[in-house]
Amino acid sequence: MSPKAGWELESCVWQTPELLVEIETAWSLSGYLLVCFSAGYFIHDTVDIVVSGQARASWEYLVHHVMAMGAFFSGIFWSSFVGGGVLTLLVEVSNIFLTIRMMMKINNAQDLLLYRINKYVNLVMYFLFRLAPQAYLTHFFLQYAGQRTQGTFLLGILLMLDIMILIYFSRLLRSDFCPEREPSSQHKDKFLTE
């Protein structure tokens, strides 16, 4: 998440707090533009991954991006569930600490105090900005189970994202709190799995 997108998210929630409660019907120009900007980011990043030849190594990101774009297009083209899109973007706040973690791992700085502090902050931020919003959204969208609506489509996407987020969380816990004695050679270059 870029600093500009972070500021836009904060501004959007501050200006229209009902976006976090009235997930289906609340709408604001700033929320709509934020969802548009984020969809554009996911499109750009997807094209970049494919063009740079990293699709095979980054297939998880591609799946995530395609699902996110599907959800954001709902808000863009039908102007419904914009609040859900904004709430989903709270998930990206924890990327700040995940990025710090990755940069420190790349530089073999896992023995530094900053890394140890970041791993606990990362855990808290992951819970507050990934797991809690996802649980809230899943609870909200479960009311659409069994209906043939746009909400059911979004519930399907959300459940797949839930699975991905839980897998990433288990990898993070295993790596930072239950590390293997010898790193797996299969995933030695993947910092999410280490």
C-alpha positions as CSV (number, residue, x, y, z in Angstrom):
1,M,0.0,0.0,0.0
2,S,1.5,3.3,-1.0
3,P,1.6,6.2,1.4
4,K,-0.8,8.1,-0.8
5,A,-3.3,5.2,-0.6
6,G,-2.8,5.1,3.1
7,W,-3.7,8.8,3.4
8,E,-6.6,8.3,1.1
9,L,-7.9,5.4,3.2
10,E,-7.6,7.5,6.4
11,S,-9.3,10.5,4.8
12,C,-12.1,8.4,3.3
13,V,-12.9,6.7,6.7
14,W,-12.7,10.0,8.5
15,Q,-15.0,11.7,6.1
16,T,-17.5,8.9,5.8
17,P,-17.3,6.5,8.8
18,E,-20.6,4.8,7.8
19,L,-18.6,3.1,5.0
20,L,-17.3,0.7,7.8
21,V,-20.8,-0.1,9.0
22,E,-23.1,0.1,6.0
23,I,-20.9,-2.1,3.9
24,E,-23.4,-2.5,1.0
25,T,-25.1,0.8,0.7
26,A,-22.8,3.5,2.0
27,W,-21.1,5.5,-0.7
28,S,-18.7,8.5,-0.9
29,L,-16.7,10.0,-3.6
30,S,-13.4,9.5,-1.7
31,G,-14.3,5.8,-1.0
32,Y,-15.2,5.3,-4.6
33,L,-12.0,6.9,-5.8
34,L,-10.0,4.9,-3.3
35,V,-11.5,1.7,-4.7
36,C,-10.8,2.8,-8.2
37,F,-7.2,3.7,-7.3
38,S,-6.7,0.4,-5.6
39,A,-8.1,-1.6,-8.5
40,G,-5.7,0.3,-10.8
41,Y,-2.8,-0.7,-8.5
42,F,-3.8,-4.4,-8.6
43,I,-4.0,-4.2,-12.4
44,H,-0.6,-2.5,-12.7
45,D,1.0,-5.0,-10.3
46,T,-0.5,-8.0,-12.1
47,V,0.8,-6.8,-15.5
48,D,4.2,-6.1,-13.9
49,I,4.4,-9.6,-12.5
50,V,3.5,-11.2,-15.8
51,V,5.6,-9.0,-18.0
52,S,8.7,-9.4,-15.7
53,G,8.4,-13.2,-16.0
54,Q,7.7,-13.7,-12.3
55,A,4.2,-15.2,-12.8
56,R,5.3,-18.7,-11.8
57,A,7.1,-17.6,-8.6
58,S,4.4,-15.2,-7.7
59,W,1.3,-17.1,-8.6
60,E,-0.2,-16.6,-5.1
61,Y,0.0,-12.8,-5.6
62,L,-1.7,-13.1,-9.0
63,V,-4.5,-15.2,-7.5
64,H,-4.9,-12.6,-4.7
65,H,-4.9,-9.7,-7.2
66,V,-7.5,-11.3,-9.5
67,M,-9.8,-11.9,-6.6
68,A,-9.3,-8.4,-5.2
69,M,-10.0,-6.8,-8.7
70,G,-13.2,-8.8,-8.9
71,A,-14.3,-7.4,-5.6
72,F,-13.3,-3.9,-6.4
73,F,-15.0,-3.9,-9.8
74,S,-18.3,-4.6,-7.9
75,G,-17.9,-1.2,-6.2
76,I,-16.6,0.5,-9.4
77,F,-19.2,-0.6,-11.9
78,W,-22.3,-1.2,-9.7
79,S,-21.6,1.4,-6.9
80,S,-22.5,-1.1,-4.3
81,F,-20.3,-2.6,-1.5
82,V,-18.0,0.4,-1.8
83,G,-17.8,0.3,2.0
84,G,-16.7,-3.4,1.8
85,G,-14.0,-2.4,-0.6
86,V,-12.8,0.4,1.8
87,L,-12.9,-2.0,4.8
88,T,-11.0,-4.6,2.8
89,L,-8.2,-2.0,2.2
90,L,-7.6,-1.8,5.9
91,V,-6.0,-5.2,5.4
92,E,-3.2,-3.5,3.5
93,V,-2.1,-1.5,6.5
94,S,-0.2,-4.5,8.0
95,N,1.9,-4.6,4.8
96,I,4.0,-1.8,6.3
97,F,5.3,-4.2,8.9
98,L,5.4,-7.2,6.6
99,T,7.6,-5.1,4.2
100,I,9.9,-4.1,7.1
101,R,10.2,-7.8,8.0
102,M,11.0,-8.8,4.5
103,M,13.6,-6.1,4.1
104,M,15.3,-7.2,7.3
105,K,15.2,-10.9,6.2
106,I,16.8,-9.9,2.9
107,N,19.6,-8.2,4.8
108,N,20.0,-11.1,7.2
109,A,19.1,-8.8,10.1
110,Q,16.9,-11.3,12.1
111,D,19.2,-11.0,15.1
112,L,18.6,-7.3,15.5
113,L,16.4,-6.0,18.3
114,L,14.4,-4.1,15.7
115,Y,13.5,-7.4,13.9
116,R,12.4,-8.9,17.2
117,I,10.2,-5.9,18.1
118,N,8.8,-5.8,14.5
119,K,7.8,-9.5,14.7
120,Y,5.5,-8.7,17.7
121,V,4.2,-5.5,16.2
122,N,3.7,-7.4,13.0
123,L,1.6,-10.0,14.9
124,V,-0.6,-7.3,16.4
125,M,-1.0,-5.4,13.2
126,Y,-1.8,-8.7,11.3
127,F,-4.6,-9.4,13.8
128,L,-6.0,-5.8,13.9
129,F,-5.8,-5.0,10.2
130,R,-6.0,-8.4,8.5
131,L,-7.7,-11.0,10.6
132,A,-10.3,-8.8,12.4
133,P,-11.5,-6.9,9.3
134,Q,-11.7,-10.2,7.3
135,A,-13.7,-11.8,10.1
136,Y,-16.1,-8.8,10.2
137,L,-16.6,-8.8,6.5
138,T,-17.1,-12.6,6.4
139,H,-19.7,-12.3,9.1
140,F,-21.4,-9.6,7.2
141,F,-21.4,-11.4,3.8
142,L,-22.6,-14.7,5.3
143,Q,-26.1,-13.3,5.2
144,Y,-25.9,-13.6,1.4
145,A,-25.2,-17.3,1.5
146,G,-27.7,-19.2,-0.5
147,Q,-28.8,-16.1,-2.5
148,R,-28.0,-15.5,-6.1
149,T,-26.8,-11.9,-5.7
150,Q,-23.7,-9.8,-6.0
151,G,-23.2,-10.4,-2.2
152,T,-22.9,-14.1,-2.8
153,F,-20.3,-13.6,-5.5
154,L,-18.3,-11.3,-3.1
155,L,-18.7,-13.9,-0.3
156,G,-17.1,-16.5,-2.5
157,I,-14.2,-14.2,-3.2
158,L,-13.9,-13.3,0.5
159,L,-13.9,-16.9,1.6
160,M,-11.0,-17.6,-0.8
161,L,-9.1,-14.6,0.5
162,D,-9.8,-15.7,4.1
163,I,-8.1,-19.0,3.3
164,M,-5.1,-17.2,1.8
165,I,-4.8,-14.9,4.8
166,L,-4.9,-17.8,7.2
167,I,-2.3,-19.6,5.3
168,Y,0.0,-16.5,5.3
169,F,-0.7,-16.1,9.0
170,S,0.4,-19.7,9.7
171,R,3.5,-19.2,7.6
172,L,4.3,-16.0,9.5
173,L,3.8,-17.7,12.9
174,R,5.9,-20.8,11.9
175,S,8.7,-18.6,10.5
176,D,9.0,-16.0,13.3
177,F,7.8,-18.0,16.4
178,C,8.5,-21.7,15.5
179,P,11.4,-21.6,13.0
180,E,12.7,-24.9,11.6
181,R,16.3,-25.8,12.5
182,E,17.3,-25.9,8.8
183,P,15.6,-23.8,6.2
184,S,13.7,-25.7,3.5
185,S,15.6,-25.6,0.2
186,Q,12.3,-25.7,-1.6
187,H,11.3,-22.2,-0.4
188,K,14.6,-20.6,0.4
189,D,13.9,-17.5,-1.6
190,K,10.4,-16.9,-0.4
191,F,10.4,-14.5,2.5
192,L,6.7,-15.1,3.3
193,T,7.5,-18.8,4.0
194,E,10.6,-18.2,6.0
